[in-house]
Amino acid sequence: MATFKELGVQSGYIKGLNELGIKNPTEIQEKTIPTLLNSKTDFIGLAQTGTGKTAAYGLPMLHQIDVSKPVIQGLILSPTRELVQQIKKQLFRFTKYIDDRIFLEAVYGGEKIDRQVKALERTTHIVVATPGRLIDLIERGSIDLKQIKTIILDEADEMLSMGFKQDLNRILKYTNGTRNTWLFSATMPQEIQRIVKTYMDPSAVNVQVNKDSQVNANITHLFVKTTIKQKNDVIVRLLESRDQERGIIFCRTKAGTQNLTAFLKEEGFSVEALEGDMQQRDREKVMRMFKKESIDVLISTDVSARGIDVYNLGFVIHHQLPEQIEYYTHRSGRTARAGKAGYSIALVIPSENHRIHELQKELGIYFNETKV
């Protein structure tokens, strides 16, 4: 097992990592950091969320910054405002004990653009952004990416499934030139392969973690046979049997999310909804409560759950299986993070039995049937 020192990380950063309790590199960090520190290359990293990707790409990017130049040299794109804020916070913490001052700025929708324009007038070395807001700032002339050395696409598959395809294409076209592109993704759908072909060097270094399984090996996959009528009762019994744990219930629609939340609150459970029509303020309030553990269970649609990074979740329940196979990976990946174990439990009505076989075959996982 290599140490961060052996990977080539400077001692100031190692001190910052130690303070955050990050002592030993994860597999993705071990495979990524030396390559990105020592060579100017395009890079593709395939790894689940929760494997330590932010440090894997963040440390090499921080090492690259020339603080004597007050220009933007690094750009990190991520799908949601929560993730953008989190990446900025983490990189900032890494820099606590280094001699040079590296300036980071986060830009995202849902906050007044003028405030972000003003912030960017100060020296900025690294920008962490959601694609839509970045385009707005580029078009206003508030952001100049001409001197950028590296662009990172984090959670690339999530950005595409959230509809950022055109924005990404425009940004990549716009920053084309001598920069390197580092792409990180949990899955490799065709759209991502197209981006790789169009914008990245054919000799890009390719690293995969847990190659054989797209889905975290610490997750136990279960399914419960039920009917539409019985679903609510099944969920009540599941929550009662896991009353010491916290988790997320996924619904396919906003209406489903709202109805289930109202029903479970009536039954006395500590739950809140996250869905697309919520004001950003309300969404952040719910997320804060969930992180502080004043709510036990979050009920969410697929898109609303993007970027939720909460540790110690014991389970994920699928009120209905998702339409796309990738969504199953994203949903179940919210549990069993940072080496812990977790359960992914699907409620299956008779017409969906074949979907279990599909998921097993496609994702190389095995489902056990469970009775509640």
Phi, psi and omega in degrees: 000120181284158173259167177298326179297315180295333179283347177104011181281136181295152188298325179301319179291323181298322178298317178297319179296316180302319181296331179274002180081015179262099187260316184242140180295144173279173183301315182294323179294318181296323183277340189259312191303311182300319180298312185287334177286325192256351180217145175275104185214156165282153190213138176237121179242120178257111182202147177294158170297149178087011181256003178093030183294324185302317178288328182299318178262333186290317181297311177300322180295317179299320179298332184284339190290132174261103188290346179286348179254116184277050182234162178287120182246343181225141179228128177240124178254135182216154192289328187231160181297323179300315181294320179300314180298319182293318180297315180301314182299317183294315180297320179300318179295324179300330188272005188305322186252017178265154187289322184275150179265114177258127184260127181244145176226139177251132177231135185200161177289166178089356174234152181303127185293329182299323180296320181288323177301315181298315181299324183286348177287338175282167176303130178223128179259324182229133175247130173252127191215154164273148188301317185298313181293324179299316178302314179305315184289325177296316183293332177280351183077018183271353184224133182241118184252020185292333184261014188287136181266324187218136171241132181246128173257106182261139183054050186302320181295324179292322180298320181289318183289347176266006173089022181266015188304309183295319179300316181298315179301318181294318181295317182294321176298315186295324184264006184301147182149232187267002184287159171261149177245127175245121184245129178238134185206151177276328181229165182238064179295169185302324181300323180290319179300325179294317178299317180301313181297318187283317192248355186241156181291136180301338182266019180306140177287137184239120181237134177235140177248139184048057187305322188287338182232124176288339185252136180313129184288346182274006181262133172264125183260123181235155169224151180239126176281130183209185174236166181304317182298323187274351189306314183299318179296321180298317181296318178302314182293322178297316181293323178295323182284345180240039189289352177268355187246163175247154182194185179233137172252127181260130173244155181282331186236161177297317181298317179300319180297313182295316182296315182293322179298313181299316181298313184290328176296317177304322182282359175092013179273152180270089185228155171218157181261151169233113177215169194301331185274000184289147171294147179306321179303311183294320180300315181294324179297314179298316181297320179298316180298320182293317180294325181277002177069024173272355168238141180272322188228136177254138177245122194216154168275167182301310185294322182294335183276355180302136174080003176286119180236086182238128181274171177062036172267126185278335186205160170231133177246133177260104178302327176212143178295145181289158180289321183259140183299321180303325182296329178296319178299313182295316181297306186295333180291357177282345177252174177055049179264158177053044173082359180274167179264159179198170182241138174242116190240119182255135173268124188237123175269161188311321184288354183254003184307323183295334182295327179298317179296319179301312182297319180300314184292313185292319189258356179065038179239172179232132177260137170256140175280142179229147175260145180262000000 
